[in-house]
Amino acid sequence: MLSKRHADILDILEAEGSATISALAGRLGVSLETVRRDVKPLTEAGRVLRIHGAVGLAGRIGEAPFEKRMRENAGPKRTIARAVAATIRDGESVMLDTGTTTSFVARELMNHRRLTVVTNSSDIARTLATVNGNRVYMAGGELRSDSGAAFGKSALDFIAQFAVHHAIISAGAVDEGGVMDYALEEAEFARLVLSRGERRVVVTDHTKFGRRGLISVAGWDEVGEIVTDRPPDAAISRSLSAAGARLTLAP
């Protein structure tokens, strides 16, 4: 029989994957010894694992960073993805860069038919390949261990061959100047993706607003539309309007 505190521990681990004993004690307002006592039946039942002064949800220990990021703000990302997928018709072509929000877009496209998909993400390729008559083209090159995505010259040369209906990128940071990222190769790839689409879309949740990345991906005059879950601040909104970029809030 699980107590409410057992359930609370499992809820925290479900959201975060792992937590230290001291962090759990602070969150639950109990002593370290109480947490250790509560954790014991959960470990005996195989629900959680003990790891160096912390506990982790069984099945989450050792998971890739990309999988952890997929759980962050999953609700808003799924809402954004659903709104974008609703604007894409069967038989159209879509280019997607690697990112958690674009991976959610791929999942929302699973009921579409006869799509042509171009991506550098192995997650997106696996999601949409071999179903509903889709054709999936994946950029080649060495796959990153953290995201399972391909970058570099071979990936850029590959996607430069395509012209698609919808070019969709995720964002590492968004400010009044446009979209930014923290890694040069990812910024270069996203920039080229945007240039290959009749429709150029940035998908991002509100947590990226006001951040400033290291490398510019695109100014707002190079973006046709941004789809997000909450309105950005006034400075970003003014920049969007001045550049003629459309702001779409996912319902």
MARDODO-255046 format. One line per 10 residues: for each residue x negated, y negated, z of N, C-alpha, C. Coordinates in steps of 0.1 Angstrom, whole numbers, plus 5000, padded with zeros to 4 digits. Example, Ala and Ser with C-alpha at 12.3 -4.5 7.8 and 13.67 -1.06 7.14 Angstrom:
<pts>
4868/5057/5078/4877/5045/5078/4868/5033/5078; 4872/5022/5071/4863/5011/5071/4871/5000/5079
</pts>
This chain:
<pts>
4992/5012/5000/5000/5000/5000/4991/4988/5000; 4993/4979/4990/4985/4967/4989/4992/4956/4997; 4984/4948/5005/4989/4937/5012/4989/4925/5003; 4995/4914/5007/4995/4902/4999/4981/4897/4996; 4972/4898/5006/4958/4894/5005/4951/4903/4994; 4954/4916/4994/4948/4924/4984/4952/4920/4970; 4965/4916/4969/4970/4912/4956/4964/4898/4952; 4962/4890/4962/4955/4877/4960/4941/4879/4955; 4934/4888/4961/4920/4891/4956/4920/4896/4942; 4929/4905/4938/4930/4910/4925/4934/4899/4915
4943/4890/4919/4946/4879/4910/4934/4870/4907; 4926/4867/4918/4914/4859/4916/4904/4866/4906; 4902/4879/4908/4893/4886/4900/4899/4888/4886; 4912/4889/4884/4918/4890/4871/4915/4877/4863; 4915/4866/4870/4913/4853/4863/4898/4850/4861; 4889/4854/4870/4875/4851/4870/4866/4862/4867; 4870/4874/4867/4862/4886/4865/4854/4890/4877; 4848/4881/4884/4840/4885/4896/4840/4873/4905; 4836/4875/4918/4835/4864/4928/4827/4869/4940; 4820/4860/4946/4812/4864/4958/4821/4866/4969
4817/4874/4979/4824/4876/4991/4827/4863/4998; 4817/4854/4999/4819/4841/5005/4829/4832/4998; 4829/4833/4985/4838/4825/4977/4853/4830/4979; 4854/4843/4980/4868/4848/4983/4872/4844/4997; 4863/4845/5007/4867/4841/5020/4871/4826/5021; 4864/4818/5013/4868/4804/5013/4882/4802/5006; 4884/4809/4995/4896/4807/4988/4908/4812/4996; 4906/4823/5004/4917/4829/5011/4918/4824/5025; 4908/4817/5030/4909/4811/5043/4907/4821/5054; 4899/4831/5052/4896/4842/5062/4881/4843/5063
4877/4852/5072/4863/4854/5075/4857/4863/5065; 4843/4863/5064/4836/4872/5055/4839/4887/5058; 4840/4890/5071/4843/4904/5076/4857/4908/5071; 4866/4899/5072/4880/4902/5067/4880/4905/5052; 4873/4898/5045/4872/4900/5030/4866/4914/5028; 4855/4917/5035/4848/4930/5033/4857/4941/5036; 4865/4939/5047/4875/4950/5051/4886/4951/5041; 4890/4940/5035/4901/4941/5025/4896/4947/5012; 4883/4944/5009/4878/4949/4996/4876/4964/4996; 4873/4970/5008/4869/4984/5009/4880/4993/5003
4893/4992/5006/4902/5001/5000/4903/4999/4985; 4901/4987/4980/4902/4984/4966/4890/4991/4958; 4878/4991/4965/4867/4998/4959/4869/5013/4959; 4874/5018/4970/4877/5032/4971/4887/5037/4961; 4896/5028/4958/4906/5032/4948/4902/5029/4933; 4889/5024/4932/4884/5021/4919/4889/5009/4912; 4896/5000/4919/4901/4988/4914/4891/4977/4912; 4881/4977/4921/4870/4967/4920/4857/4974/4923; 4846/4967/4919/4832/4972/4921/4825/4962/4929; 4816/4967/4939/4807/4958/4946/4794/4956/4939
4790/4944/4938/4778/4940/4931/4770/4929/4938; 4760/4932/4945/4751/4923/4951/4758/4911/4958; 4765/4914/4968/4772/4904/4976/4784/4898/4970; 4789/4904/4959/4801/4900/4952/4809/4912/4948; 4821/4909/4943/4829/4920/4938/4834/4916/4924; 4836/4926/4916/4841/4924/4902/4852/4933/4899; 4861/4929/4890/4872/4937/4886/4866/4949/4877; 4870/4961/4880/4865/4972/4873/4869/4970/4858; 4859/4972/4849/4862/4970/4835/4857/4957/4830; 4855/4947/4839/4850/4934/4836/4835/4932/4838
4829/4941/4846/4815/4940/4849/4807/4942/4836; 4798/4933/4833/4790/4935/4822/4796/4931/4809; 4808/4924/4809/4814/4920/4797/4807/4909/4790; 4808/4907/4777/4801/4897/4770/4806/4883/4773; 4798/4873/4772/4802/4859/4775/4814/4855/4766; 4815/4859/4754/4826/4856/4745/4839/4861/4751; 4839/4873/4757/4851/4879/4763/4856/4870/4775; 4846/4865/4782/4849/4857/4794/4856/4844/4789; 4850/4838/4778/4855/4825/4773/4870/4827/4767; 4873/4839/4763/4886/4842/4757/4897/4841/4768
4893/4843/4781/4902/4842/4792/4904/4827/4797; 4895/4818/4793/4895/4805/4798/4906/4797/4790; 4915/4791/4797/4926/4783/4791/4933/4792/4780; 4935/4804/4783/4941/4813/4773/4955/4809/4769; 4963/4804/4778/4977/4800/4775/4977/4789/4765; 4971/4778/4768/4970/4767/4758/4965/4771/4744; 4954/4779/4744/4948/4783/4732/4958/4792/4724; 4965/4800/4731/4975/4809/4724/4986/4800/4718; 4990/4790/4725/5001/4781/4720/4996/4774/4708; 4984/4769/4708/4978/4762/4697/4978/4771/4685
4973/4783/4687/4971/4793/4676/4985/4796/4670; 4995/4798/4678/5008/4801/4673/5014/4789/4664; 5011/4777/4668/5016/4766/4660/5009/4765/4647; 4996/4768/4647/4988/4768/4634/4993/4780/4625; 4994/4792/4631/4998/4803/4623/5012/4801/4616; 5020/4794/4623/5034/4791/4617/5033/4783/4604; 5022/4776/4602/5021/4767/4590/5014/4774/4579; 5010/4787/4581/5003/4794/4570/5012/4805/4565; 5013/4805/4551/5022/4814/4545/5015/4827/4540; 5023/4837/4539/5018/4850/4533/5011/4847/4520
5000/4854/4518/4993/4853/4505/4983/4842/4504; 4982/4833/4514/4973/4822/4513/4959/4826/4518; 4950/4817/4516/4936/4819/4520/4932/4810/4532; 4925/4816/4541/4921/4809/4553/4906/4812/4556; 4899/4801/4560/4885/4802/4564/4885/4798/4579; 4879/4807/4587/4878/4804/4602/4864/4805/4607; 4859/4796/4615/4846/4798/4621/4848/4805/4634; 4837/4809/4640/4837/4816/4653/4841/4807/4664; 4849/4812/4673/4854/4804/4685/4865/4811/4691; 4868/4808/4704/4878/4815/4711/4892/4811/4706
4894/4798/4702/4907/4793/4698/4909/4799/4684; 4899/4799/4675/4901/4805/4662/4904/4820/4663; 4898/4827/4673/4901/4841/4675/4916/4843/4679; 4921/4833/4687/4935/4834/4690/4943/4832/4677; 4939/4823/4668/4946/4820/4656/4947/4834/4648; 4936/4841/4647/4935/4853/4640/4946/4863/4646; 4947/4864/4659/4956/4873/4665/4971/4869/4662; 4973/4856/4661/4987/4851/4657/4990/4853/4642; 4980/4856/4634/4981/4859/4620/4983/4873/4617; 4984/4882/4627/4984/4896/4624/4996/4901/4618
5007/4894/4619/5020/4897/4612/5021/4891/4598; 5011/4883/4594/5011/4878/4580/5007/4889/4571; 5010/4887/4558/5007/4897/4548/4999/4891/4536; 4990/4899/4531/4982/4896/4519/4974/4883/4521; 4969/4881/4532/4960/4869/4535/4946/4872/4529; 4939/4862/4524/4925/4862/4521/4918/4855/4532; 4909/4861/4540/4903/4856/4552/4888/4855/4549; 4882/4844/4552/4867/4842/4551/4863/4838/4565; 4853/4845/4571/4848/4841/4584/4834/4846/4587; 4828/4841/4597/4815/4846/4602/4816/4853/4615
4829/4855/4619/4832/4861/4632/4835/4876/4631; 4828/4885/4637/4831/4899/4637/4845/4902/4644; 4848/4894/4654/4860/4895/4661/4872/4892/4652; 4871/4881/4645/4882/4877/4636/4883/4887/4624; 4872/4892/4619/4872/4901/4608/4878/4914/4613; 4875/4919/4625/4881/4932/4630/4896/4930/4632; 4900/4918/4636/4914/4916/4639/4923/4917/4627; 4918/4911/4616/4926/4910/4604/4923/4919/4593; 4912/4926/4593/4909/4935/4582/4918/4948/4583; 4920/4953/4571/4927/4966/4569/4942/4966/4574
4948/4955/4576/4962/4954/4579/4970/4945/4570; 4982/4950/4566/4991/4942/4559/4986/4937/4545; 4977/4944/4539/4972/4941/4526/4962/4929/4526; 4957/4925/4537/4947/4914/4538/4934/4918/4531; 4927/4907/4526/4913/4909/4522/4905/4900/4531; 4895/4906/4537/4886/4899/4546/4872/4899/4541; 4866/4887/4540/4852/4885/4536/4845/4880/4548; 4834/4887/4552/4826/4882/4564/4812/4878/4559; 4808/4867/4564/4794/4862/4561/4784/4871/4567; 4773/4874/4560/4763/4883/4565/4752/4876/4572
4743/4884/4577/4732/4878/4585/4732/4885/4599; 4722/4881/4607/4721/4887/4620/4732/4883/4629; 4739/4892/4636/4750/4888/4645/4745/4884/4658; 4750/4873/4664/4747/4869/4677/4752/4878/4687; 4744/4881/4697/4748/4891/4708/4759/4885/4716; 4760/4872/4718/4770/4867/4727/4784/4866/4720; 4784/4863/4707/4797/4861/4701/4800/4870/4689; 4790/4878/4685/4792/4887/4674/4795/4880/4661; 4788/4868/4659/4790/4859/4647/4777/4858/4640; 4778/4856/4627/4766/4854/4618/4764/4840/4615
4752/4835/4616/4748/4822/4613/4736/4822/4604; 4731/4810/4600/4719/4809/4592/4722/4807/4577; 4711/4806/4569/4712/4803/4555/4721/4813/4547; 4719/4826/4550/4727/4836/4543/4742/4834/4545; 4746/4831/4558/4760/4829/4561/4765/4816/4554; 4757/4806/4554/4761/4793/4547/4763/4795/4532; 4753/4802/4526/4754/4804/4512/4766/4813/4508; 4769/4822/4517/4781/4831/4514/4794/4823/4514; 4797/4815/4524/4810/4808/4525/4810/4797/4515; 4799/4792/4510/4799/4781/4501/4805/4785/4487
4806/4798/4485/4812/4803/4473/4827/4802/4472; 4834/4800/4484/4848/4801/4485/4855/4787/4486; 4867/4786/4481/4876/4774/4483/4889/4780/4488; 4894/4775/4499/4905/4781/4505/4917/4771/4508; 4928/4776/4510/4940/4767/4514/4938/4761/4527; 4933/4768/4537/4932/4763/4551/4918/4766/4557; 4911/4755/4560/4898/4756/4567/4901/4752/4581; 4898/4762/4591/4901/4759/4605/4889/4762/4613; 4885/4752/4621/4874/4753/4630/4878/4750/4644; 4870/4755/4653/4871/4752/4667/4862/4741/4671
4863/4735/4683/4854/4724/4687/4848/4726/4700; 4835/4723/4701/4828/4723/4714/4830/4711/4722; 4832/4699/4715/4834/4687/4722/4842/4677/4712; 4850/4668/4718/4857/4659/4710/4857/4645/4716; 4853/4635/4709/4854/4621/4714/4859/4612/4703; 4858/4599/4705/4864/4590/4695/4857/4590/4682; 4844/4595/4682/4837/4596/4669/4840/4608/4661; 4846/4618/4667/4849/4630/4659/4847/4643/4667; 4843/4654/4660/4841/4667/4665/4826/4669/4667; 4822/4675/4678/4808/4678/4680/4806/4692/4685
4793/4696/4685/4790/4710/4691/4777/4709/4698; 4773/4720/4704/4761/4720/4712/4749/4728/4705; 4752/4735/4695/4742/4743/4688/4742/4739/4673; 4730/4737/4668/4728/4733/4654/4734/4742/4644; 4732/4755/4645/4737/4764/4635/4752/4765/4635; 4758/4764/4647/4773/4764/4648/4778/4752/4642; 4772/4740/4644/4777/4727/4639/4776/4728/4623; 4764/4733/4618/4762/4733/4604/4773/4742/4597; 4776/4753/4604/4785/4763/4598/4799/4756/4598; 4803/4751/4609/4817/4744/4610/4818/4733/4600
4808/4725/4598/4808/4714/4589/4811/4719/4574; 4804/4730/4571/4806/4736/4557/4820/4742/4556; 4825/4748/4567/4839/4754/4566/4849/4743/4563; 4848/4732/4570/4857/4721/4567/4857/4716/4552; 4846/4716/4546/4844/4711/4533/4850/4721/4523; 4853/4733/4526/4858/4743/4517/4873/4744/4517; 4880/4736/4524/4895/4738/4525/4903/4726/4519; 4914/4730/4513/4924/4720/4509/4929/4713/4521; 4932/4720/4531/4937/4715/4544/4925/4718/4554; 4922/4707/4562/4910/4708/4571/4915/4706/4585
4915/4716/4593/4921/4716/4607/4911/4719/4617; 4912/4711/4628/4904/4714/4641/4914/4719/4651; 4911/4730/4657/4919/4735/4668/4911/4734/4681; 4917/4728/4691/4910/4727/4704/4920/4724/4715; 4917/4729/4727/4926/4726/4738/4921/4713/4745; 4929/4707/4754/4926/4694/4759/4913/4693/4767; 4908/4704/4772/4896/4704/4780/4884/4699/4772; 4884/4699/4759/4873/4694/4751/4873/4679/4749; 4884/4672/4752/4885/4658/4750/4876/4650/4759; 4869/4640/4754/4861/4632/4762/4847/4638/4764
4845/4650/4760/4831/4656/4760/4823/4650/4749; 4810/4650/4751/4801/4646/4740/4791/4657/4738; 4791/4663/4726/4782/4673/4723/4768/4668/4718; 4760/4677/4715/4746/4673/4710/4746/4670/4695; 4754/4677/4687/4753/4675/4673/4767/4672/4667; 4767/4663/4658/4780/4659/4651/4784/4670/4641; 4796/4674/4641/4802/4683/4631/4809/4675/4620; 4818/4666/4624/4825/4658/4614/4831/4646/4621; 4832/4635/4614/4839/4624/4618/4854/4626/4615; 4863/4617/4621/4877/4619/4619/4881/4617/4604
4873/4610/4597/4877/4608/4582/4874/4621/4574; 4867/4630/4580/4864/4643/4574/4874/4654/4579; 4883/4651/4588/4892/4660/4594/4906/4656/4590; 4914/4666/4585/4928/4662/4581/4937/4663/4592; 4935/4672/4602/4944/4674/4613/4937/4680/4625; 4942/4677/4636/4938/4683/4649/4950/4688/4656; 4950/4701/4660/4961/4707/4667/4956/4710/4681; 4964/4705/4691/4960/4707/4705/4972/4708/4713; 4970/4710/4726/4981/4712/4735/4985/4700/4743; 4976/4689/4744/4980/4677/4751/4974/4665/4744
4981/4654/4745/4976/4642/4738/4962/4638/4743; 4953/4634/4734/4940/4629/4738/4941/4615/4744; 4930/4609/4749/4931/4596/4755/4933/4585/4744; 4935/4573/4748/4938/4562/4738/4927/4560/4728; 4915/4560/4732/4903/4558/4723/4903/4568/4712; 4905/4581/4715/4905/4591/4705/4917/4590/4696; 4929/4587/4702/4941/4585/4694/4939/4574/4684; 4933/4563/4688/4931/4552/4679/4922/4556/4668; 4912/4563/4671/4902/4567/4661/4909/4577/4651; 4917/4586/4656/4924/4595/4647/4933/4587/4637
4941/4578/4643/4950/4570/4635/4943/4562/4624; 4932/4555/4628/4924/4547/4619/4919/4555/4608; 4915/4568/4610/4909/4576/4600/4920/4583/4591; 4932/4582/4596/4943/4589/4588/4944/4604/4591; 4938/4608/4602/4939/4622/4606/4952/4624/4614; 4958/4636/4612/4971/4639/4618/4968/4646/4632; 4976/4642/4642/4976/4648/4655/4988/4656/4656; 4986/4669/4659/4998/4678/4661/4997/4684/4675; 5007/4683/4683/5008/4688/4696/5016/4701/4695; 5010/4712/4700/5016/4725/4699/5028/4725/4709
5039/4730/4705/5051/4730/4714/5050/4739/4726
</pts>
